[in-house]
């Protein structure tokens, strides 16, 4: 019985210390340069296509969205990337990354 109580106390104290760390959101050290995010997304699409996790249609659609995003970034960079444009790109890369994750883990497989 004493062992169970001590385990519960240890778990509660660990949770009280760890919970605020998770509630803080992304840390500055989690930030990735746009070029690294692009490489990661493109790699994930290619791997999904090779492994069969993505159908050809899904992969083609993701590649098109990725190219559109690269074109938008080029347009933004012509006159210098400002804070609003960078935030827009980050939001769009997040959305594309989520789409890649969703498409790779849905029940559509290339046969």
Backbone bond lengths (Angstrom), bond angles and torsions (degrees), N, CA, C in turn:
res aa  C-N    CA-C-N  psi(-1)  N-CA   C-N-CA  omega(-1)  CA-C   N-CA-C  phi
1 X - - - 1.445 - - 1.525 111.11 -
2 X 1.344 114.31 -42.64 1.461 119.45 -179.68 1.529 110.30 -61.98
3 X 1.310 115.63 -36.28 1.451 121.34 -179.44 1.539 111.59 -65.23
4 X 1.329 116.18 -40.45 1.459 121.73 179.47 1.528 110.34 -65.34
5 X 1.324 116.41 -43.83 1.461 120.97 -179.74 1.528 109.98 -63.41
6 X 1.322 117.25 -43.64 1.458 120.32 179.07 1.531 111.21 -64.00
7 X 1.326 117.10 -38.28 1.459 120.95 177.93 1.523 111.05 -64.11
8 X 1.323 116.70 -42.04 1.457 120.57 178.84 1.528 111.70 -65.03
9 X 1.325 116.45 -40.95 1.462 120.48 178.74 1.530 109.87 -64.58
10 X 1.320 116.85 -43.09 1.462 120.43 179.43 1.523 110.85 -63.33
11 X 1.327 116.96 -42.03 1.465 120.40 -179.93 1.524 110.93 -65.69
12 X 1.336 116.47 -41.08 1.467 120.31 179.78 1.524 111.42 -65.30
13 X 1.322 116.58 -40.86 1.465 118.49 -179.60 1.530 110.87 -69.26
14 X 1.318 117.00 -36.80 1.462 120.18 177.05 1.522 110.55 -65.19
15 X 1.322 117.27 -42.20 1.459 121.21 179.73 1.523 110.99 -64.68
16 X 1.323 117.29 -37.13 1.464 119.16 -179.16 1.521 111.66 -69.50
17 X 1.327 117.30 -27.10 1.461 120.69 177.76 1.526 110.53 -82.91
18 X 1.317 118.11 -38.60 1.462 121.99 -175.49 1.520 112.57 -78.56
19 X 1.320 119.14 -31.47 1.465 121.97 -175.84 1.528 113.07 -57.89
20 X 1.335 120.06 -46.39 1.469 117.91 179.46 1.530 113.18 -62.84
21 X 1.310 117.87 -30.80 1.465 120.35 179.16 1.522 110.52 -65.67
22 X 1.333 117.58 -37.90 1.457 120.71 178.76 1.522 111.49 -74.42
23 X 1.310 118.12 -30.09 1.461 122.11 -177.28 1.524 112.79 -75.44
24 X 1.309 118.54 -14.28 1.451 121.36 -175.92 1.518 112.84 -74.20
25 X 1.296 118.36 -16.98 1.460 120.64 -179.02 1.516 110.76 84.18
26 X 1.330 116.14 -165.05 1.465 119.45 -177.50 1.521 111.81 -66.48
27 X 1.305 114.91 139.51 1.466 120.61 177.71 1.516 108.97 -91.53
28 X 1.317 114.95 162.61 1.465 119.65 178.23 1.526 110.65 -60.85
29 X 1.328 116.75 -30.13 1.468 119.81 -179.79 1.528 111.71 -72.82
30 X 1.347 117.55 -14.77 1.464 121.49 177.69 1.526 111.97 -81.44
31 X 1.322 117.20 -13.40 1.460 121.73 -176.82 1.518 109.99 -65.98
32 X 1.326 116.04 138.87 1.463 121.84 177.26 1.522 108.50 -121.85
33 X 1.312 117.27 141.14 1.463 119.27 173.98 1.535 109.83 -60.02
34 X 1.322 116.13 152.88 1.462 119.68 -178.94 1.523 111.70 -57.92
35 X 1.327 117.29 -38.31 1.470 119.37 -179.00 1.527 111.33 -63.80
36 X 1.326 116.93 -36.55 1.463 120.19 178.61 1.532 110.29 -69.87
37 X 1.324 116.68 -39.09 1.464 119.88 177.47 1.528 109.88 -63.27
38 X 1.336 116.13 -40.91 1.463 119.93 178.97 1.515 110.69 -61.20
39 X 1.320 116.38 -45.91 1.464 120.60 179.84 1.523 110.94 -60.86
40 X 1.336 116.94 -42.98 1.466 120.79 -179.21 1.527 111.64 -64.20
41 X 1.332 116.22 -44.02 1.463 119.45 -179.12 1.527 110.70 -65.42
42 X 1.322 116.01 -45.63 1.469 119.24 -179.67 1.535 110.79 -62.57
43 X 1.318 117.10 -40.90 1.466 121.42 178.68 1.528 110.29 -62.68
44 X 1.342 117.05 -43.29 1.467 120.54 -178.99 1.529 111.24 -64.88
45 X 1.328 117.01 -38.21 1.468 119.94 177.85 1.527 109.52 -65.23
46 X 1.332 116.60 -46.74 1.468 120.38 -179.32 1.525 111.49 -62.54
47 X 1.321 117.17 -42.59 1.468 120.09 178.67 1.524 111.07 -63.92
48 X 1.334 116.72 -41.11 1.463 120.41 178.60 1.515 112.15 -63.31
49 X 1.317 115.27 -37.37 1.459 119.68 178.43 1.530 110.65 -68.34
50 X 1.327 116.78 -45.23 1.472 120.86 -180.00 1.527 112.04 -64.35
51 X 1.335 116.66 -40.23 1.462 119.85 -175.55 1.523 112.86 -79.46
52 X 1.334 116.85 -13.68 1.455 119.89 -177.85 1.516 113.14 90.35
53 X 1.336 117.75 1.15 1.466 120.47 177.81 1.519 111.17 -68.82
54 X 1.323 116.98 -25.18 1.460 122.38 176.64 1.517 109.22 -111.77
55 X 1.315 115.95 135.73 1.459 118.73 172.81 1.527 107.79 -73.80
56 X 1.309 116.23 167.15 1.474 118.96 178.69 1.526 111.01 -61.72
57 X 1.313 116.22 -38.73 1.470 120.77 179.52 1.525 110.75 -64.19
58 X 1.340 116.69 -44.83 1.464 119.82 178.71 1.527 110.89 -62.40
59 X 1.322 116.27 -45.32 1.469 120.16 -179.24 1.523 110.75 -63.22
60 X 1.315 117.24 -42.78 1.465 120.65 179.63 1.532 110.32 -62.21
61 X 1.318 116.66 -44.20 1.460 121.09 179.17 1.533 111.23 -62.85
62 X 1.323 116.81 -43.01 1.465 120.52 179.35 1.524 111.35 -65.85
63 X 1.325 116.71 -40.39 1.476 120.09 177.09 1.529 110.76 -62.98
64 X 1.332 117.03 -40.75 1.465 120.30 178.84 1.524 110.98 -63.68
65 X 1.327 117.02 -43.98 1.463 120.59 178.23 1.528 110.52 -63.02
66 X 1.313 115.93 -38.98 1.461 120.82 179.20 1.531 110.34 -63.81
67 X 1.341 116.92 -45.80 1.477 120.65 178.46 1.527 111.51 -63.11
68 X 1.343 116.57 -40.05 1.466 120.23 177.26 1.525 110.74 -60.82
69 X 1.313 116.42 -39.80 1.458 121.34 179.27 1.529 111.10 -67.37
70 X 1.326 117.23 -38.53 1.468 120.65 176.25 1.528 110.91 -63.79
71 X 1.345 116.70 -40.25 1.469 120.34 177.99 1.535 111.01 -64.15
72 X 1.320 115.82 -41.57 1.460 119.96 177.92 1.527 110.67 -62.31
73 X 1.325 116.32 -43.36 1.464 119.65 178.51 1.530 110.85 -61.96
74 X 1.321 117.86 -41.29 1.471 120.88 176.79 1.524 110.91 -59.95
75 X 1.321 116.08 -42.55 1.466 120.01 179.69 1.526 110.96 -64.20
76 X 1.336 116.55 -42.01 1.469 120.72 177.72 1.528 111.08 -63.03
77 X 1.313 117.32 -38.87 1.464 121.42 -174.43 1.534 113.38 -74.83
78 X 1.316 117.77 -15.45 1.469 120.22 -178.16 1.526 112.86 -55.98
79 X 1.321 116.04 -41.44 1.462 119.03 -179.86 1.534 111.57 -112.05
80 X 1.301 116.68 20.95 1.466 121.16 179.12 1.522 110.56 94.25
81 X 1.306 115.76 134.96 1.460 122.25 -176.98 1.524 108.91 -84.02
82 X 1.331 117.55 113.76 1.463 119.66 178.48 1.530 110.29 -92.10
83 X 1.299 116.48 177.06 1.474 121.99 -175.10 1.528 111.88 -63.07
84 X 1.329 117.22 -40.73 1.464 120.64 -179.29 1.530 110.88 -65.93
85 X 1.319 116.14 -42.18 1.461 120.49 179.72 1.525 110.98 -66.55
86 X 1.322 116.40 -40.74 1.466 119.94 177.57 1.530 110.60 -62.37
87 X 1.330 117.14 -42.57 1.471 120.82 178.50 1.527 110.49 -63.35
88 X 1.333 116.16 -39.05 1.458 120.17 177.43 1.523 110.74 -62.60
89 X 1.329 116.40 -45.48 1.469 120.04 178.49 1.522 111.27 -62.50
90 X 1.332 117.29 -43.54 1.468 120.68 178.80 1.527 110.48 -58.67
91 X 1.342 116.21 -44.43 1.457 120.55 179.98 1.528 110.55 -63.21
92 X 1.327 116.96 -42.45 1.463 120.49 -179.76 1.529 111.94 -68.40
93 X 1.340 117.45 -38.03 1.467 119.87 176.26 1.532 110.45 -66.28
94 X 1.332 117.23 -37.92 1.462 120.19 175.82 1.523 110.65 -60.40
95 X 1.329 116.23 -44.93 1.466 120.43 -179.60 1.528 111.03 -63.74
96 X 1.333 116.88 -42.56 1.464 120.10 179.34 1.527 110.44 -65.67
97 X 1.312 116.81 -41.12 1.461 120.50 178.52 1.530 110.59 -61.32
98 X 1.333 116.71 -41.52 1.467 120.49 177.51 1.519 110.81 -64.42
99 X 1.321 116.34 -38.79 1.467 120.46 178.76 1.524 110.67 -64.57
100 X 1.328 116.67 -41.70 1.472 120.09 177.71 1.529 109.17 -60.63
101 X 1.325 116.59 -46.87 1.462 120.76 -179.83 1.527 110.53 -59.96
102 X 1.342 117.12 -45.35 1.459 120.65 -179.43 1.530 110.80 -62.26
103 X 1.338 116.40 -49.53 1.462 119.72 -177.35 1.521 112.34 -64.34
104 X 1.329 117.04 -34.53 1.467 119.07 179.46 1.523 112.05 -70.77
105 X 1.322 117.29 -26.51 1.463 119.75 -173.60 1.527 113.40 -111.03
106 X 1.337 116.99 10.92 1.456 117.13 172.85 1.525 107.43 -82.10
107 X 1.289 116.21 -176.92 1.478 119.44 -174.68 1.530 113.23 -91.17
108 X 1.322 116.97 15.51 1.471 120.51 176.77 1.513 109.17 -92.06
109 X 1.304 116.04 120.36 1.466 120.90 179.61 1.514 109.04 -127.21
110 X 1.308 114.91 145.23 1.458 119.68 174.37 1.522 107.75 -79.14
111 X 1.274 116.27 131.50 1.476 119.26 -178.51 1.491 110.88 -95.65
